[in-house]
């Protein structure tokens, strides 16, 4: 059986992090997020994988190649004329999909049991089965209302509270029969949620919902990207974290930690990192390969990508610092602020309130203070 992964989005809400790389390639606990998705599929024997790519697809193709070294076979289908939407992108790969197949989103972190979901799909002889997740505030989502036997009765888009009859939302994993794609127009932007699934109900196809309490998170915002790290590192979801584990800290190779540094996990520290004197790391935190933290730096609930150089007395809290950045003495970055790749932040700058610094920017000393 094939698994189809939607990885064509541009990740607008996560810019400037996604300016040089697509969202599925953002590091999550020091590995590209898409690597976690592929491992999840492989766990259920889904090793024939079709990646539907568009934005900066060459980054994905260069990293994963044909997938052989990860024990899978990867085929790429490129949206040459721009984004086609979720169903339109799958339609673009229709010639490869001759049997029942799984569709998942390349920005959803989940531990959904695909084997059990597939058994449900077969038992119901469904044409389409949609994974569903309960939420606390149903008004912020499109809801899926089920009838007896979990057959989908209707879809309700972002209802008011007096219209709410269920708290189940589309969780972004589908099992489909290939014949349903004939309802998707070719080379046209078309969505599963508002296009194909409602159409299947109209023409009498059997569409079922599969409610689950499995872990589920869309990593598409800065806060949720950080939350993914917190949940993985604290064991809310079981994900492969690189490095050797010492208590609740995962250490890569050739890590040098000054005896006066203090690391309170959970945290992951990549290969070749240098943790200087009096550095304090309060987890959850993820520090990528080749980072250098100088004297007195404090890190809490933050993610550093690779080759980040941090000077003395820097405070990084609830923020993301991308590859190859250099931070001067007494810099503060906090409040879901994002620093793009290759930035230089001069001494004394304060980046707060969700500030976003684009790739390659240079801030002179004390250029930003609130």
SULFEN-V835879 format. One record per residue. N is the residue number from 1. SS is DSSP state (helix for helix, strand for strand, loop for the rest). NEAR is the number of other C-alpha atoms within 12 Angstrom. Layout:
BEGIN
N/SS/NEAR
N/SS/NEAR
END
This chain:
BEGIN
1/loop/28
2/strand/33
3/strand/42
4/strand/45
5/strand/42
6/strand/48
7/strand/46
8/loop/41
9/loop/34
10/loop/31
11/loop/30
12/helix/19
13/helix/23
14/helix/38
15/loop/30
16/loop/35
17/loop/41
18/loop/33
19/loop/30
20/loop/28
21/loop/36
22/loop/36
23/helix/42
24/helix/46
25/helix/40
26/loop/48
27/strand/38
28/strand/44
29/loop/47
30/loop/40
31/strand/31
32/strand/29
33/helix/37
34/helix/39
35/helix/34
36/helix/34
37/helix/38
38/helix/43
39/helix/29
40/helix/32
41/helix/39
42/helix/26
43/helix/20
44/loop/23
45/loop/22
46/loop/30
47/loop/31
48/strand/29
49/strand/41
50/strand/40
51/strand/44
52/strand/43
53/strand/41
54/loop/33
55/loop/31
56/loop/29
57/helix/32
58/helix/22
59/helix/25
60/helix/35
61/helix/28
62/helix/14
63/helix/22
64/helix/27
65/loop/21
66/loop/21
67/loop/26
68/helix/15
69/helix/12
70/helix/20
71/loop/21
72/loop/27
73/strand/26
74/strand/30
75/strand/27
76/strand/34
77/strand/32
78/strand/30
79/loop/31
80/loop/18
81/loop/18
82/loop/22
83/loop/29
84/loop/33
85/helix/34
86/helix/40
87/helix/40
88/helix/35
89/helix/41
90/helix/50
91/helix/38
92/loop/37
93/loop/35
94/helix/31
95/helix/16
96/helix/25
97/loop/29
98/loop/17
99/loop/19
100/loop/29
101/strand/38
102/strand/39
103/strand/43
104/strand/41
105/strand/43
106/loop/43
107/loop/40
108/strand/35
109/strand/40
110/strand/39
111/loop/31
112/loop/34
113/loop/25
114/helix/33
115/helix/21
116/helix/20
117/helix/31
118/helix/35
119/helix/16
120/helix/29
121/helix/32
122/helix/21
123/helix/15
124/helix/22
125/loop/20
126/loop/34
127/loop/35
128/strand/41
129/strand/45
130/strand/44
131/strand/43
132/strand/35
133/strand/33
134/strand/26
135/loop/25
136/loop/14
137/loop/19
138/helix/27
139/helix/22
140/helix/18
141/loop/27
142/strand/32
143/strand/38
144/strand/41
145/strand/35
146/strand/27
147/loop/17
148/helix/10
149/helix/19
150/helix/27
151/strand/29
152/strand/38
153/strand/26
154/strand/28
155/strand/38
156/strand/30
157/strand/23
158/loop/24
159/loop/22
160/loop/17
161/helix/17
162/helix/10
163/helix/17
164/loop/25
165/loop/23
166/loop/34
167/loop/30
168/strand/36
169/strand/40
170/strand/42
171/strand/39
172/strand/36
173/strand/45
174/strand/41
175/strand/39
176/strand/43
177/loop/30
178/helix/27
179/helix/22
180/helix/36
181/helix/36
182/helix/20
183/helix/27
184/loop/32
185/loop/23
186/loop/21
187/loop/22
188/loop/22
189/loop/24
190/loop/27
191/loop/26
192/helix/38
193/helix/30
194/helix/26
195/helix/24
196/helix/34
197/helix/38
198/helix/30
199/helix/27
200/helix/32
201/helix/25
202/helix/17
203/loop/14
204/loop/17
205/loop/25
206/loop/30
207/strand/40
208/strand/41
209/strand/41
210/strand/40
211/strand/37
212/strand/28
213/loop/19
214/loop/24
215/loop/27
216/strand/33
217/strand/34
218/strand/31
219/loop/32
220/loop/30
221/loop/29
222/helix/36
223/helix/27
224/helix/25
225/helix/38
226/helix/39
227/helix/33
228/helix/40
229/helix/44
230/helix/34
231/helix/29
232/helix/35
233/helix/35
234/loop/25
235/loop/18
236/loop/19
237/loop/24
238/loop/23
239/loop/30
240/loop/26
241/loop/35
242/loop/29
243/loop/27
244/strand/20
245/strand/20
246/strand/16
247/loop/15
248/loop/24
249/strand/30
250/strand/32
251/strand/34
252/loop/30
253/loop/21
254/loop/18
255/loop/26
256/strand/25
257/strand/28
258/loop/21
259/loop/15
260/loop/18
261/loop/24
262/strand/25
263/strand/35
264/strand/24
265/loop/28
266/loop/32
267/strand/44
268/strand/47
269/strand/50
270/loop/40
271/loop/28
272/loop/24
273/loop/32
274/strand/33
275/strand/40
276/loop/30
277/loop/25
278/loop/23
279/loop/32
280/strand/34
281/strand/38
282/strand/30
283/loop/34
284/loop/36
285/strand/45
286/strand/54
287/strand/55
288/loop/45
289/loop/37
290/loop/29
291/loop/38
292/strand/37
293/strand/44
294/loop/34
295/loop/30
296/loop/27
297/loop/36
298/strand/38
299/strand/42
300/strand/37
301/loop/40
302/loop/44
303/strand/51
304/strand/52
305/loop/42
306/loop/35
307/loop/29
308/loop/38
309/strand/37
310/strand/43
311/loop/34
312/loop/30
313/loop/27
314/loop/37
315/strand/38
316/strand/44
317/strand/36
318/loop/39
319/loop/43
320/strand/51
321/strand/52
322/loop/45
323/loop/36
324/loop/28
325/loop/37
326/strand/36
327/strand/45
328/loop/33
329/loop/28
330/loop/28
331/loop/37
332/strand/40
333/strand/43
334/loop/33
335/loop/26
336/loop/32
337/loop/34
338/strand/43
339/strand/48
340/loop/37
341/loop/34
342/loop/29
343/loop/31
344/strand/33
345/strand/40
346/loop/29
347/loop/28
348/loop/26
349/loop/29
350/strand/33
351/strand/37
352/loop/26
353/loop/19
354/loop/25
355/loop/29
356/strand/32
357/strand/34
358/loop/27
359/loop/27
360/loop/22
361/loop/22
362/strand/25
363/strand/28
364/loop/19
365/loop/19
366/loop/21
367/loop/18
368/loop/23
369/loop/20
370/loop/14
END
